[in-house]
Amino acid sequence: MSFLPEPDPDHLTAEQQAAWDAFVARHPGRLTNQKAVMLGHLPTFEVYMGWYPLFDELAAEIGERPVHLFAHAISDANECLICSVFFRRILIDGGDDPDEPRTTPLEDVLLEFGRACVRTPAAIPAELYARVEEHVPSAQARLKLVSFAGQMAATNLFNSVGKVPLDEVLYGYRKAGDARVR
């Protein structure tokens, strides 16, 4: 059972539909359970959909795949079912193994930094910060990286605490033996 209102994508109010239409015009995609729940409170929807411009800007600077791996590391470390499975799907559909991805040095650093942002945010080692700076030399890009990490963690929290149901299209991408749907 969902802690939040159940998603009902087939019965949006006119205001919710207008918000969805405006969003999907900028960021094409399907109305997921997460987005349908968030549409139940339009300010919530607007805040959380801020993830997309952050993703786009960061991906333009360091690449889409590194950002996907960073988001997956954060979501997996946070044990967020919806987000971790979403990024597993992207990696699997791209021909990679999300549990042991083929990575570049930048991606290795982002995986480690993403996990550290979740596990030890107040105690990230200076050596890791130095490696992030080496691979992401622009302070502006690092600002976007940390902002994106916060937005990703907030989305993880929303889905996990809110018990938002996993979209059925993602069931086949769960880790072996994971039968959770919330």
LINHUQUI-V570130 format. One record per residue. N is the residue number from 0. RES is the residue in one small letter. PSI is psi in degrees with one decimal (* if undefined). Layout:
N_RES_PSI / N_RES_PSI
//
This chain:
0_m_138.6 / 1_s_139.3 / 2_f_-31.6 / 3_l_170.3 / 4_p_139.9 / 5_e_142.4 / 6_p_138.0 / 7_d_71.8 / 8_p_-17.3 / 9_d_-5.7 / 10_h_58.0 / 11_l_145.2 / 12_t_168.1 / 13_a_-40.0 / 14_e_-42.4 / 15_q_-42.7 / 16_q_-40.9 / 17_a_-41.5 / 18_a_-42.2 / 19_w_-45.3 / 20_d_-42.0 / 21_a_-40.9 / 22_f_-49.6 / 23_v_-22.0 / 24_a_-31.4 / 25_r_-33.8 / 26_h_83.7 / 27_p_144.8 / 28_g_-178.3 / 29_r_157.3 / 30_l_101.2 / 31_t_167.2 / 32_n_-42.9 / 33_q_-50.2 / 34_k_-37.6 / 35_a_-41.2 / 36_v_-46.4 / 37_m_-32.2 / 38_l_-15.8 / 39_g_-15.6 / 40_h_102.2 / 41_l_-38.7 / 42_p_-36.4 / 43_t_-46.9 / 44_f_-47.6 / 45_e_-44.0 / 46_v_-49.5 / 47_y_-28.5 / 48_m_-5.1 / 49_g_-13.9 / 50_w_-40.9 / 51_y_-48.4 / 52_p_-35.4 / 53_l_-46.0 / 54_f_-49.6 / 55_d_-44.8 / 56_e_-43.2 / 57_l_-42.4 / 58_a_-34.4 / 59_a_-28.0 / 60_e_-41.0 / 61_i_-6.1 / 62_g_146.4 / 63_e_-46.5 / 64_r_-44.6 / 65_p_-36.9 / 66_v_-38.8 / 67_h_-44.5 / 68_l_-40.8 / 69_f_-46.7 / 70_a_-39.1 / 71_h_-42.1 / 72_a_-43.4 / 73_i_-48.8 / 74_s_-39.1 / 75_d_-43.1 / 76_a_-32.5 / 77_n_-5.3 / 78_e_38.1 / 79_c_112.2 / 80_l_-55.5 / 81_i_-52.8 / 82_c_-42.1 / 83_s_-39.6 / 84_v_-37.0 / 85_f_-46.9 / 86_f_-28.6 / 87_r_-43.3 / 88_r_-45.9 / 89_i_-45.2 / 90_l_-45.3 / 91_i_-47.5 / 92_d_-22.7 / 93_g_3.7 / 94_g_16.4 / 95_d_165.2 / 96_d_111.7 / 97_p_-21.2 / 98_d_-25.8 / 99_e_68.6 / 100_p_150.2 / 101_r_123.9 / 102_t_157.5 / 103_t_169.1 / 104_p_-39.6 / 105_l_-46.6 / 106_e_-37.2 / 107_d_-45.6 / 108_v_-41.8 / 109_l_-36.7 / 110_l_-46.5 / 111_e_-43.3 / 112_f_-40.6 / 113_g_-44.9 / 114_r_-40.8 / 115_a_-35.4 / 116_c_-31.3 / 117_v_-49.6 / 118_r_-38.9 / 119_t_57.4 / 120_p_-29.8 / 121_a_0.9 / 122_a_39.0 / 123_i_127.7 / 124_p_144.9 / 125_a_-35.5 / 126_e_-38.1 / 127_l_-42.4 / 128_y_-43.1 / 129_a_-39.6 / 130_r_-37.8 / 131_v_-45.7 / 132_e_-37.3 / 133_e_-42.2 / 134_h_-21.1 / 135_v_77.9 / 136_p_-21.3 / 137_s_123.3 / 138_a_-34.0 / 139_q_-41.4 / 140_a_-37.2 / 141_r_-34.4 / 142_l_-45.1 / 143_k_-38.4 / 144_l_-47.9 / 145_v_-38.4 / 146_s_-42.9 / 147_f_-40.8 / 148_a_-43.5 / 149_g_-41.8 / 150_q_-39.0 / 151_m_-45.0 / 152_a_-38.5 / 153_a_-40.2 / 154_t_-41.0 / 155_n_-47.2 / 156_l_-46.4 / 157_f_-50.3 / 158_n_-42.1 / 159_s_-50.8 / 160_v_-37.8 / 161_g_-7.3 / 162_k_42.9 / 163_v_131.2 / 164_p_142.1 / 165_l_136.2 / 166_d_137.2 / 167_e_-30.6 / 168_v_-14.6 / 169_l_-8.1 / 170_y_-43.6 / 171_g_-5.4 / 172_y_-0.3 / 173_r_158.8 / 174_k_151.0 / 175_a_131.1 / 176_g_-5.8 / 177_d_108.7 / 178_a_7.0 / 179_r_147.2 / 180_v_-4.1 / 181_r_*
//
